[in-house]
Amino acid sequence: MRSYVSGGDPTGSAVRSSAVRIGLPSFGPLIDRTVALLDTFDEDEVDAVRRFLTGVREIMSTTDGPGTTLG
């Protein structure tokens, strides 16, 4: 099993342990199933998911929010 938890990875490419602790009561089953699903991906697939989610995060941080026209 790969680890998706970091000790505070500044790139945000992994889930911080504090986020896991906070989210477990509400999202534990979803987190468990998501990790299980990611464990079925090979490294190239995980990298593609990481690039996509990082790109979405960057888009959101450089706009005024959802619905903003980019261009």
Secondary structure, DSSP 8 states (H G I E B T S, - for coil): ----EES--TT--SEEHHHHHHHHHHHHHHHHHHHHHHTTS-HHHHHHHHHHHHHHHHHHHTSSSTT----
